[in-house]
Amino acid sequence: MRIVNLFVLLLQIAGGPVLDNCRQHQAFAVPKLPSQPANAIIILERPSVETATSSTSSTSGPSPGFTTKPGASSLSASGHGCTATMRIVNLFVLLLQVSKRDTDPCFRSNCICIVVLPCPEACLESFRVLLLMLCGDVEVNPGPMSEHQVKQFNEMFQLLQGLNARSLKFEEGQATVIASINELKANQKSIQNSVTNLAQRVTTVDAKTAAFHDTERELVAAHHTIERMEKDNRNLKSRLSDMEDRSRRDNLIFHGIDDSVHETWSQSEDKVLSFLSNVLNMTVSHEQIARAHRLGAFVSGKSRPVIVKFESFKTKDHILSCRARLKNNPVSVAEDFSPETRLARKRLLDYGKSQGTVFKLRYNKLSLNGKCFAYNAADDSIYELLPSAAVQRAYNGAQPAAEAVSGPATTS
């Protein structure tokens, strides 16, 4: 309304006629400005439909100046289908209204200087519509809600809160899953690096293994050669021991004969001949003894054994047959054997004593309960010697040969 009043005041200052003939509101008056000319007469009233008047009173009659045609329909843009007329003496401002719609009715008058204004309420309605258009859709910004709407809003709000909480939990779970996936990726990368390293190492080993195939074959051949050589070595040692025993078969060792410092071979020989003559009542000449000497270094208080080599095996065997006379004598007589044979005889002797029965030890064989036992230096064990099949059948009346019996050798 203030906008319309301001516009009317501007027209008054300009000195032009303003007409308003709205039937749906009361007439309004515009105060005169101090600078208004004396000849400016403004009348705002509700005239008849046919005649627009301009006077100082709302009860004056029709002015003889001009007439108006009947008002336009409700489709007109000038108020509510009617217009008001105003008149001013000095007219110098011309305002025109032009409509883009050719079919709309327009206001017609024979006054060439008339201004037709729309209804102020219509202007305010348009202004309010523009404000609402600026505010947006009214339905989007409603007023106070009802209880049912409040209830629905609360339910929706709780649902949104639940969805928000679930979304947060989902995001946390997703972050945990992403962290786990990253950790799995890191572990997978580490495993891939390890597998790559292992593959490289396996490739290197395969290359070295391929290079060592020839060496392996050579080692296998060398192993077979070594086994054969070990077998040959054992056979050679056995033959060497046998040969050494054969070379010692004419020797005898006398234990317990008095010893002296710086004793010579001839002195040792004389002591042996004296022992044979006085104790065994045997006459043996110097010519029958090839050599006689002490074994080892002299130790005070001990008697070193004397080894004697006879020229004849018969002489040596005759002396051994008389050993029974030395039963209560401190001097003893023994055969001379190689170190291997001495070890075997010692193990066989211990084994025979451990059986608690009568046994006989001859060379490197032990006779016990009608069985013959020997010593195996390879595994340090005693085993039974089985006779041949022919001898076994002849001895047992065609019974099968007995199985070998072995046991650990007893050490002293």
HELIX and SHEET records of a PDB file:
HELIX    1   1 ARG A    2  ALA A   14  1                                  13    
HELIX    2   2 PRO A  120  CYS A  135  1                                  16    
HELIX    3   3 GLU A  147  ALA A  211  1                                  65    
HELIX    4   4 HIS A  213  SER A  247  1                                  35    
HELIX    5   5 TRP A  265  ASN A  278  1                                  14    
HELIX    6   6 HIS A  286  GLN A  288  5                                   3    
HELIX    7   7 PHE A  313  SER A  321  1                                   9    
HELIX    8   8 ARG A  323  LEU A  326  5                                   4    
HELIX    9   9 PRO A  339  GLN A  355  1                                  17    
HELIX   10  10 ALA A  389  ASN A  396  1                                   8    
SHEET    1   A 2 VAL A  18  LEU A  19  0                                        
SHEET    2   A 2 VAL A 115  VAL A 116  1                                        
SHEET    1   B 4 ILE A 289  ARG A 294  0                                        
SHEET    2   B 4 VAL A 306  PHE A 310 -1                                        
SHEET    3   B 4 ASN A 251  HIS A 255 -1                                        
SHEET    4   B 4 SER A 332  GLU A 335 -1                                        
SHEET    1   C 5 PHE A 359  ARG A 362  0                                        
SHEET    2   C 5 LYS A 365  LEU A 368 -1                                        
SHEET    3   C 5 LYS A 371  ASN A 376 -1                                        
SHEET    4   C 5 SER A 381  LEU A 385 -1                                        
SHEET    5   C 5 SER A 406  PRO A 408 -1                                        
END                                                                             
